[in-house]
Amino acid sequence: MTQEPVYPPPQPYTPNFLRRIRRGLYSWFGLLNEWDFRIPVGALRFMGLNLLLVNEPAAVRQVLVSEVEAFPKHPYMLWILEPLIGRGIFAVNGAEWAQQRRLLDQALQMAQLQRVLPQMAAACRASLARLEAQVAGDLVAGRSIDADAEMTLVTADVIVRTILSRPLEGAEAEAIFAAFTRYQKRAGQALILRFLRLPRRPLQGYLATHATPIRAWISAAIDARLADASAPGDDLLAALIEARDPETGACFSREELVDQVCVLFLAGHETSASALGMAVYLLGCFPEVQQRLRAEVLEVLGSRAGALDRPLDFEDLRQLSYGAAIFNETLRLYPPLSFFIRESQANTELAGSRCPMRALVTLSPWVIQRHEQHWSEPNAFRPERFLSDANADDRRWARDAFLPYGLGPRKCPGAAFAQQEALLVLAELVRRFEVLPDPGHEPELVARLTLRSRNGIRVRLRARS
């Protein structure tokens, strides 16, 4: 059997949901049990609330694609996000969401992949320089680096350069990362406490104290831009300011700009950092995968004009099929957003199971992408599942049971951006370093707003000659 990388095993089944709720205060994984990875739909009732876990791919598409208006985002998720992102696109439904999506799509057209690659490359070069400084004597001293912290910094730097046309300073990065970490922990607990019917407003007030540093930093950056007539006109913030709804002519207000930049920062930094940290961990655990990726990078570089040490460009990245497979398999095993929750608007059925009106419908990429009925060796790391010559079963489930970015009209609009960023960072990393595991470390994964390791992700790096 293929080696299985680290993951928190599901808990034994217990009919006592209150016990599962208590486990969920630490990590949402505590809500799951071993049967959840075998059944098409699970249902229970707790304190008057109907709860469904939907794993069957056709039912997942029903919720996210074909009947999306009948399953809007659940109020619980909107409430725990609101203190951080206000009325941003992740925290609204219906017509308000549709208008915001039209404006965002218009602005994101500016962030075309080829156009933003220079900002990504600049952030990547800064990351490599930091790593070179960190590992200069590490192997001799037996130390390691925290890949989670570095991937958090490089992805934050990418998104700041893309939105604001400037690099992220070290002190800024540390403060923002600490604030996001605090908010994540408290938001995860707040959602569980809402299950227990604790009142909404005190919980939101508590969350707002942890969101304030992030929103204050973003507000200051937007105010500075609005006051500066000579500011850059070709970054994402400029595009957001200039965007006009083609149907109504509406534009974003100052407060709405803060909300949307908070969304973009959360989506473009936090989720990418989660996935990239785990990808680096996997490269250290599977040296044969790492070697194959490096060989692909060198082959692509060698097949184009110029020296092997030239920067990777847009066409190079498009040829890294094995690199893309590595990242997709990372997303399958470690989806940054491990749970989506929706609310049914009418009595209906999902995969033959009754779904009452106002039921809380959970779709878990973590469960669906490790489900025993969908994947062979579901907990094993096998990038080959995502190559064009994969077997028929793997191709089927890579199409039908793979949703790290969601599905349907609310699918993440930045998916291609995240894929390009990840390929660039991983390709440049293995080009310059050999990633080695830290034998004394194992990530302790927790699921809150995003998937993170409680104790970081430590690896060793050896510079290549």
Secondary structure, 3 states (H helix, E strand, C coil): CCCCCCCCCCECCCCCHHHHHHHHCCCHHHHCEHHHHCCCEEEEEECCEEEEEECCHHHHHHHHHHCHHHCCECHHHHHHHHHHHCCCHHHCCHHHHHHHHHHHHHHHCCCCHHHHHHHHHHHHHHHHHHHHHHHCCHHHHCCCEEHHHHHHHHHHHHHHHHHHCCCCCHHHHHHHHHHHHHHHHHHHHHHHHHHCCCCHHHHHHHHHHHHHHHHHHHHHHHHHHHCCCCCCCCCHHHHHHHCCCCCCCCCCCHHHHHHHHHHHHHHHHHHHHHHHHHHHHHHHHCHHHHHHHHHHHHHHHHCCCCCCCCCCCHHHHHCCHHHHHHHHHHHHHCCCCCCEEEECCCCEEECCEEECCCCEEEECHHHHCCCCCCCCCCCCCCHHHHCCCCCHHHHHHHHHCCCCCCCHHHCCCCHHHHHHHHHHHHHHHHHHEEEEECCCCCCCEEECCCEEECCCCEEEEEECC
